[in-house]
């Protein structure tokens, strides 16, 4: 990368009622590049007046959009996907600048984002109802699928393309309007997405994008009777808080919360190949992935070979600015994550764990942390109980199937889980036994536009993606009639 030239970053604005704007009260915050800690721009915050305008615009936008045929809606949404693809290189650079992930991963995310938008453009045409046979002569009984209304959506910083796309495209595909509060730490990608929807011809008010103090914005929007549905991706404590607010207004909610994904490696799996797959998944986006493999249970027979190769991969990763061609892992998103990684490593050591590699911050500029592998980890340590959300990997021995399943299911998380085995019988048994919304056997790809994405237990409820993702924005109306 040419260090003498600063790549172009997105102009930071809000999008309300079809117009780009700054905040009504002039409040803002800095957006930082996590690799350099340099300021990328000033992000405006919405005032209560701005939020009122967004609510009013969304209500008007919904009335127009719901009357637009699914066929016409699909054409507009598909055009937005096409525009996102056309602008992919610029958007991927914006994503890396604000989030930190390596440019290759950013390009993959941008491509996946366009695929998600395109999926809902097509799936919106398939919001099928049904005919229920009547009990009387001449009776017709219909179940009609209708959009639920205005949606308030809240997204985190780790996937600033994919996560907003699931919510915006899902809502629009169903015929809803949306007010989305994307992360204040990674706003540029969602702003670029909103521009694509605007340029594709989405009517004013159908897509609205705001920023501000998260609790202030969410509390204000959820108190409004205009909002009929919320969709949140983020931490379990915040999700519980928003679920309570939603319940007060009887608003439907989709909650995609945290995870702490177990990976079970049985002794008939190839330990070297499996370690390479597992390490690649673990250090993707510096471990800041809700479905990241994060607790590695390895059966005794293959433990040594698996651990040796995993450690070797971790040691070989070059950490640096995501825009540099030879970088394999970028920075963490912010200083909070550095502090969290240092705390989880210190706690593991205090509980008798061995740090095989890594465990420390790199340098003092940018939020870089060493790829870390920890062994001999006590089950009571924070690393085993709490989602690390960073590049720290614990590797643990196990003996029997029943033992490992009990340990894998022992937390209140239930988002994703993984297993590796050559036995079809073991694969079926472990998939049945794991308490998780998604299970990957012999691979880690559990998220695609056409498949449901969501968790169980404290990892949330509801799904995004697949037919379930569209269904989240629809209600069922029963219509029964007889001849006069």
C-alpha positions as CSV (number, residue, x, y, z in Angstrom):
1,X,0.0,0.0,0.0
2,X,1.3,3.5,-0.9
3,X,1.8,5.1,2.5
4,X,1.9,8.6,1.0
5,X,-1.7,8.4,-0.1
6,X,-4.7,8.2,2.2
7,X,-7.5,6.0,0.8
8,X,-10.9,7.7,0.3
9,X,-13.3,7.3,3.3
10,X,-17.0,7.8,3.2
11,X,-18.6,11.2,3.9
12,X,-20.3,10.8,7.3
13,X,-24.0,11.8,7.3
14,X,-27.3,10.5,8.4
15,X,-30.1,9.6,5.9
16,X,-33.6,10.6,6.9
17,X,-36.7,10.8,4.7
18,X,-34.6,10.5,1.5
19,X,-32.2,13.3,2.5
20,X,-28.6,13.3,3.7
21,X,-28.1,15.4,6.8
22,X,-26.1,16.3,9.9
23,X,-27.5,16.2,13.4
24,X,-30.0,18.8,14.5
25,X,-28.0,19.8,17.6
26,X,-24.5,19.6,16.1
27,X,-23.4,16.7,18.3
28,X,-20.8,14.3,16.8
29,X,-18.0,11.8,17.6
30,X,-14.8,10.9,16.0
31,X,-14.5,7.7,13.9
32,X,-11.0,6.2,14.3
33,X,-8.9,3.9,12.2
34,X,-8.1,1.0,14.6
35,X,-4.8,0.4,12.8
36,X,-3.5,3.9,13.2
37,X,-5.8,5.6,15.7
38,X,-6.1,8.4,13.3
39,X,-9.5,10.2,13.0
40,X,-11.3,9.2,9.8
41,X,-14.1,11.7,10.2
42,X,-16.8,13.3,12.5
43,X,-20.0,11.3,12.8
44,X,-23.2,13.3,13.5
45,X,-25.5,12.3,16.3
46,X,-29.3,12.4,15.9
47,X,-31.3,14.7,18.2
48,X,-34.7,13.8,19.4
49,X,-36.0,16.0,16.6
50,X,-34.0,14.0,14.1
51,X,-35.4,10.8,15.4
52,X,-39.0,12.2,15.2
53,X,-38.4,13.0,11.6
54,X,-37.0,9.5,11.0
55,X,-40.1,8.0,12.6
56,X,-42.5,10.2,10.6
57,X,-40.6,9.5,7.4
58,X,-40.6,5.7,8.0
59,X,-44.3,5.7,8.7
60,X,-45.0,7.5,5.4
61,X,-42.4,5.3,3.6
62,X,-44.1,2.2,4.8
63,X,-47.5,3.2,3.5
64,X,-46.0,3.7,0.0
65,X,-43.6,0.7,0.1
66,X,-46.2,-1.8,1.3
67,X,-48.4,-0.9,-1.7
68,X,-45.6,-1.5,-4.1
69,X,-45.8,-5.0,-5.6
70,X,-43.2,-7.6,-4.5
71,X,-42.1,-7.8,-8.1
72,X,-41.4,-4.0,-8.3
73,X,-39.8,-4.0,-4.8
74,X,-37.6,-6.9,-5.9
75,X,-36.3,-5.0,-8.9
76,X,-35.3,-2.0,-6.8
77,X,-33.6,-4.2,-4.1
78,X,-31.7,-6.2,-6.8
79,X,-30.5,-2.9,-8.3
80,X,-29.1,-1.9,-4.9
81,X,-27.2,-5.2,-4.8
82,X,-25.8,-4.6,-8.3
83,X,-24.7,-1.1,-7.2
84,X,-23.0,-2.5,-4.1
85,X,-21.1,-4.9,-6.3
86,X,-20.1,-2.2,-8.7
87,X,-18.7,-0.1,-5.8
88,X,-17.2,-3.1,-4.1
89,X,-13.5,-2.0,-4.2
90,X,-14.2,1.4,-2.7
91,X,-16.6,0.0,0.0
92,X,-14.1,-2.8,1.0
93,X,-11.5,-0.1,1.5
94,X,-13.9,1.9,3.7
95,X,-14.7,-1.2,5.7
96,X,-11.0,-2.0,6.3
97,X,-10.3,1.6,7.3
98,X,-13.0,1.8,9.9
99,X,-13.1,-1.8,11.2
100,X,-9.5,-3.1,10.7
101,X,-10.0,-6.5,9.1
102,X,-7.6,-7.4,6.2
103,X,-8.7,-6.1,2.8
104,X,-9.2,-9.6,1.5
105,X,-11.7,-10.4,4.2
106,X,-13.4,-7.0,3.6
107,X,-13.8,-7.9,0.0
108,X,-15.4,-11.2,0.9
109,X,-17.8,-9.4,3.3
110,X,-18.8,-6.9,0.6
111,X,-19.5,-9.8,-1.8
112,X,-21.5,-11.6,0.8
113,X,-23.4,-8.4,1.6
114,X,-24.5,-8.0,-2.1
115,X,-25.5,-11.7,-2.1
116,X,-27.7,-11.1,1.0
117,X,-29.4,-8.1,-0.6
118,X,-30.0,-10.0,-3.8
119,X,-31.4,-13.0,-1.9
120,X,-34.1,-10.9,-0.3
121,X,-34.9,-9.2,-3.6
122,X,-35.9,-12.6,-4.8
123,X,-37.3,-14.1,-1.6
124,X,-39.7,-11.2,-1.1
125,X,-41.7,-12.5,-4.1
126,X,-42.2,-15.7,-2.2
127,X,-44.1,-14.4,0.8
128,X,-46.7,-17.1,0.2
129,X,-50.0,-17.4,2.1
130,X,-52.3,-20.4,1.9
131,X,-55.9,-21.6,1.5
132,X,-57.4,-23.6,4.4
133,X,-60.4,-25.8,3.4
134,X,-63.6,-24.4,4.9
135,X,-66.1,-26.3,7.0
136,X,-69.2,-24.9,5.2
137,X,-70.3,-24.9,1.6
138,X,-68.9,-21.8,-0.3
139,X,-66.5,-20.9,2.6
140,X,-63.1,-19.5,1.7
141,X,-60.4,-19.4,4.3
142,X,-57.2,-17.6,3.5
143,X,-54.0,-16.9,5.4
144,X,-52.4,-13.7,4.0
145,X,-48.8,-12.7,4.7
146,X,-48.4,-8.9,5.2
147,X,-45.4,-6.7,6.3
148,X,-45.4,-6.0,10.0
149,X,-44.7,-2.3,9.7
150,X,-41.8,0.0,10.6
151,X,-38.7,-1.7,11.9
152,X,-36.0,-0.3,14.2
153,X,-32.7,-2.1,13.8
154,X,-29.4,-2.0,15.6
155,X,-26.1,-3.4,14.4
156,X,-22.5,-3.9,15.8
157,X,-19.1,-3.0,14.5
158,X,-17.6,-6.3,13.6
159,X,-19.4,-6.9,10.3
160,X,-20.5,-3.5,9.2
161,X,-21.7,-4.8,5.8
162,X,-23.3,-8.2,6.3
163,X,-25.2,-7.4,9.5
164,X,-27.0,-4.2,8.3
165,X,-27.8,-5.9,5.0
166,X,-29.6,-8.7,6.7
167,X,-31.9,-6.3,8.4
168,X,-32.4,-3.7,5.7
169,X,-32.9,-6.1,2.8
170,X,-35.0,-8.5,5.0
171,X,-37.3,-5.6,6.0
172,X,-37.5,-4.2,2.5
173,X,-38.1,-7.6,0.9
174,X,-41.1,-8.1,3.2
175,X,-42.5,-4.7,2.4
176,X,-41.5,-2.9,5.6
177,X,-39.7,0.4,6.2
178,X,-36.7,0.6,8.5
179,X,-34.8,3.0,10.7
180,X,-31.3,1.5,11.3
181,X,-28.8,2.6,13.8
182,X,-25.5,1.2,12.6
183,X,-22.4,1.1,14.8
184,X,-20.9,4.5,15.5
185,X,-17.5,2.9,15.3
186,X,-18.0,1.6,11.7
187,X,-20.6,3.9,10.1
188,X,-19.0,4.3,6.6
189,X,-20.0,0.9,5.2
190,X,-23.7,1.3,6.1
191,X,-23.7,4.8,4.8
192,X,-22.3,3.5,1.5
193,X,-25.1,0.8,1.5
194,X,-27.8,3.4,2.1
195,X,-26.5,5.3,-0.9
196,X,-26.9,2.2,-3.0
197,X,-30.5,1.8,-1.9
198,X,-31.2,5.5,-2.6
199,X,-29.6,5.3,-6.1
200,X,-31.5,2.2,-6.8
201,X,-34.8,4.1,-6.4
202,X,-36.0,3.2,-2.9
203,X,-38.7,5.7,-2.1
204,X,-38.0,8.4,0.6
205,X,-38.5,7.2,4.2
206,X,-38.3,3.5,3.4
207,X,-34.6,3.4,4.5
208,X,-33.5,5.7,7.3
209,X,-30.0,5.7,8.9
210,X,-29.2,7.4,12.2
211,X,-26.4,7.5,14.7
212,X,-26.1,8.6,18.3
213,X,-25.6,7.4,21.9
214,X,-26.8,3.8,21.5
215,X,-29.0,3.6,24.6
216,X,-30.6,7.1,24.0
217,X,-31.4,6.2,20.4
218,X,-32.8,2.7,21.1
219,X,-34.9,3.8,24.1
220,X,-36.4,6.7,22.1
221,X,-37.2,4.6,19.0
222,X,-38.7,1.7,20.9
223,X,-41.0,4.0,22.9
224,X,-42.7,5.1,19.7
225,X,-45.9,3.3,18.7
226,X,-44.7,3.7,15.1
227,X,-42.1,1.0,15.5
228,X,-43.7,-2.5,15.4
229,X,-40.6,-4.7,15.1
230,X,-37.0,-4.5,16.3
231,X,-33.9,-6.4,15.2
232,X,-30.7,-6.4,17.2
233,X,-27.3,-8.0,16.8
234,X,-24.9,-7.5,19.7
235,X,-24.2,-8.5,23.3
236,X,-26.5,-10.5,25.6
237,X,-26.8,-7.8,28.3
238,X,-27.9,-5.2,25.7
239,X,-30.1,-7.7,24.0
240,X,-32.0,-8.4,27.2
241,X,-32.4,-4.7,27.9
242,X,-33.9,-4.1,24.4
243,X,-36.1,-7.2,24.7
244,X,-37.6,-5.7,27.9
245,X,-38.3,-2.4,26.0
246,X,-39.8,-4.3,23.1
247,X,-42.1,-6.2,25.5
248,X,-43.4,-3.0,27.0
249,X,-44.8,-2.1,23.6
250,X,-45.6,-5.7,22.5
251,X,-43.2,-5.3,19.6
252,X,-41.9,-8.4,17.9
253,X,-38.1,-8.8,18.2
254,X,-35.2,-10.7,16.6
255,X,-32.3,-11.1,18.9
256,X,-28.9,-12.3,17.5
257,X,-26.7,-12.3,20.6
258,X,-23.3,-13.6,21.6
259,X,-21.8,-17.0,21.4
260,X,-18.9,-19.1,22.7
261,X,-18.7,-21.8,20.0
262,X,-17.3,-25.2,21.0
263,X,-15.3,-27.1,18.5
264,X,-15.1,-30.8,19.1
265,X,-12.3,-32.7,17.3
266,X,-12.7,-36.5,17.6
267,X,-9.8,-38.8,17.4
268,X,-10.7,-40.1,13.9
269,X,-10.3,-36.6,12.4
270,X,-7.2,-35.5,10.6
271,X,-5.6,-33.4,13.3
272,X,-3.3,-31.3,11.1
273,X,-5.9,-30.4,8.5
274,X,-8.5,-29.8,11.2
275,X,-6.1,-27.5,13.1
276,X,-5.5,-25.5,9.9
277,X,-9.3,-25.1,9.3
278,X,-9.9,-24.3,13.0
279,X,-7.1,-21.7,13.3
280,X,-8.2,-20.0,10.1
281,X,-11.7,-19.7,11.5
282,X,-10.5,-18.5,14.9
283,X,-8.3,-15.7,13.7
284,X,-10.6,-14.4,11.0
285,X,-11.4,-10.8,11.8
286,X,-9.0,-11.1,14.7
287,X,-11.5,-13.5,16.4
288,X,-14.2,-10.7,16.5
289,X,-16.9,-13.0,15.1
290,X,-20.0,-14.1,17.0
291,X,-19.8,-17.5,15.5
292,X,-16.0,-17.7,15.8
293,X,-14.8,-21.2,16.9
294,X,-13.7,-20.3,20.4
295,X,-13.5,-23.4,22.7
296,X,-11.4,-26.2,21.2
297,X,-12.1,-29.7,22.7
298,X,-9.7,-32.2,21.2
299,X,-9.8,-35.9,22.0
300,X,-6.6,-37.3,23.6
301,X,-5.4,-39.4,20.7
302,X,-5.0,-36.4,18.3
303,X,-4.5,-33.7,20.9
304,X,-0.7,-33.2,20.5
305,X,-0.7,-33.1,16.7
306,X,-3.7,-30.7,16.6
307,X,-2.2,-28.4,19.2
308,X,1.2,-28.3,17.6
309,X,-0.2,-27.4,14.2
310,X,-2.6,-24.8,15.6
311,X,0.2,-23.1,17.5
312,X,2.4,-23.2,14.4
313,X,-0.3,-21.5,12.4
314,X,-0.9,-18.8,15.1
315,X,2.8,-18.1,15.3
316,X,3.0,-17.7,11.5
317,X,0.3,-15.0,11.2
318,X,1.5,-11.6,10.2
319,X,-0.4,-8.9,12.2
320,X,-0.6,-5.5,10.7
321,X,-2.6,-2.8,8.9
322,X,-5.4,-4.5,7.0
323,X,-4.6,-2.5,3.8
324,X,-1.1,-4.1,3.6
325,X,-1.0,-6.9,1.2
326,X,1.0,-9.3,3.4
327,X,-1.1,-8.8,6.5
328,X,-3.0,-11.9,7.7
329,X,-4.7,-10.5,10.8
330,X,-5.6,-6.9,11.4
331,X,-6.1,-4.9,14.6
332,X,-8.8,-5.3,17.2
333,X,-11.6,-2.8,16.8
334,X,-10.9,-0.6,19.7
335,X,-8.9,-0.2,23.0
336,X,-11.7,-1.9,24.9
337,X,-10.9,-5.1,23.1
338,X,-7.2,-4.8,24.0
339,X,-8.1,-4.4,27.6
340,X,-10.5,-7.4,27.4
341,X,-7.8,-9.6,25.9
342,X,-5.2,-8.7,28.5
343,X,-7.7,-9.4,31.2
344,X,-8.8,-12.8,29.9
345,X,-5.1,-13.9,29.4
346,X,-4.1,-12.8,32.9
347,X,-7.1,-14.6,34.4
348,X,-6.2,-17.8,32.5
349,X,-2.6,-17.7,33.7
350,X,-3.8,-17.0,37.3
351,X,-5.9,-20.2,37.0
352,X,-2.9,-22.3,35.9
353,X,-3.1,-22.1,32.1
354,X,0.0,-22.2,29.8
355,X,0.4,-19.4,27.2
356,X,1.8,-21.3,24.2
357,X,2.1,-18.2,22.0
358,X,1.0,-14.6,22.1
359,X,-0.8,-13.1,25.0
360,X,0.3,-9.5,24.6
361,X,-0.5,-6.2,22.8
362,X,1.7,-5.4,19.8
363,X,3.3,-1.9,19.9
364,X,1.6,1.1,21.3
365,X,-0.1,2.6,18.2
366,X,-3.1,0.8,16.7
367,X,-5.1,-1.9,18.5
368,X,-3.0,-4.9,17.6
369,X,-2.9,-8.1,19.7
370,X,-0.8,-11.2,19.2
371,X,-2.6,-14.4,18.0
372,X,-2.8,-16.3,21.2
373,X,-3.0,-20.0,22.1
374,X,-3.7,-21.2,25.7
375,X,-3.5,-24.8,27.0
376,X,-4.3,-26.5,30.3
377,X,-7.1,-24.1,30.8
378,X,-9.2,-24.4,33.9
379,X,-13.0,-24.6,33.2
380,X,-13.5,-21.9,35.8
381,X,-11.4,-19.3,34.0
382,X,-13.1,-16.4,32.1
383,X,-11.8,-17.7,28.8
384,X,-13.8,-20.8,29.2
385,X,-17.0,-19.2,30.6
386,X,-17.2,-15.9,28.7
387,X,-17.1,-15.1,24.9
388,X,-13.5,-13.7,24.4
389,X,-14.4,-12.0,21.1
390,X,-10.7,-11.7,20.2
391,X,-7.7,-13.7,19.0
392,X,-7.3,-16.0,22.1
393,X,-7.8,-19.7,21.6
394,X,-8.0,-22.3,24.4
395,X,-7.3,-25.9,23.5
396,X,-8.6,-28.5,25.9
397,X,-8.3,-32.3,26.1
398,X,-11.3,-34.7,26.4
399,X,-11.8,-38.4,26.6
400,X,-15.3,-39.5,25.8
401,X,-18.3,-38.4,23.7
402,X,-20.6,-37.9,26.7
403,X,-18.0,-35.9,28.6
404,X,-17.4,-33.5,25.7
405,X,-21.0,-32.9,24.9
406,X,-21.7,-32.1,28.5
407,X,-18.8,-29.6,28.5
408,X,-19.8,-28.1,25.1
409,X,-23.4,-27.6,26.3
410,X,-22.4,-26.4,29.7
411,X,-22.7,-22.7,29.0
412,X,-25.8,-20.6,28.4
413,X,-24.6,-19.8,24.9
414,X,-26.1,-21.6,22.0
415,X,-25.3,-19.7,18.7
416,X,-22.9,-22.0,16.8
417,X,-21.0,-25.2,17.4
418,X,-18.7,-27.3,15.3
419,X,-17.4,-30.9,15.2
420,X,-14.9,-32.8,13.1
421,X,-15.1,-36.6,12.6
422,X,-14.8,-39.1,9.8
423,X,-17.6,-41.2,11.3
424,X,-21.1,-40.7,9.9
425,X,-22.6,-42.1,13.1
426,X,-20.6,-39.7,15.3
427,X,-21.5,-36.8,13.1
428,X,-25.2,-37.5,13.4
429,X,-25.0,-38.1,17.1
430,X,-23.0,-34.9,17.9
431,X,-25.2,-32.8,15.7
432,X,-28.3,-34.1,17.5
433,X,-26.6,-33.6,20.9
434,X,-25.3,-30.1,20.6
435,X,-27.5,-27.3,22.0
436,X,-27.0,-24.7,19.3
437,X,-28.9,-22.8,16.6
438,X,-26.3,-23.8,14.0
439,X,-24.0,-26.8,13.8
440,X,-21.2,-27.2,11.3
441,X,-19.7,-30.7,10.9
442,X,-16.3,-30.9,9.2
443,X,-16.4,-27.3,8.2
444,X,-17.1,-23.8,9.6
445,X,-19.5,-22.3,7.0
446,X,-22.7,-21.9,8.9
447,X,-23.8,-18.6,7.5
448,X,-25.1,-18.0,3.9
449,X,-27.9,-15.8,2.6
450,X,-30.2,-18.8,1.9
451,X,-29.8,-20.5,5.4
452,X,-31.2,-19.4,8.8
453,X,-28.8,-17.7,11.1
454,X,-29.7,-17.5,14.8
455,X,-29.2,-19.0,18.3
456,X,-30.9,-20.6,21.2
457,X,-30.7,-20.2,25.0
458,X,-29.1,-16.8,25.8
459,X,-27.7,-16.5,22.3
460,X,-31.1,-15.1,21.3
461,X,-34.2,-16.0,19.3
462,X,-35.4,-15.6,15.8
463,X,-33.4,-16.0,12.6
464,X,-31.9,-13.9,9.8
465,X,-31.3,-15.4,6.4
466,X,-33.2,-18.0,4.5
467,X,-37.0,-18.1,4.5
468,X,-37.0,-17.5,8.2
469,X,-35.3,-14.2,7.7
470,X,-38.1,-12.9,5.6
471,X,-40.7,-14.4,7.9
472,X,-39.4,-12.3,10.7
473,X,-40.8,-9.2,9.1
474,X,-44.2,-10.7,8.1
475,X,-47.4,-11.2,10.0
476,X,-50.2,-13.7,9.2
477,X,-53.7,-12.4,8.6
478,X,-56.6,-14.9,8.6
479,X,-59.4,-14.0,6.2
480,X,-62.6,-16.1,6.1
481,X,-65.7,-15.4,4.0
482,X,-68.8,-17.1,2.8
483,X,-71.0,-16.3,-0.1
484,X,-73.8,-13.8,0.5
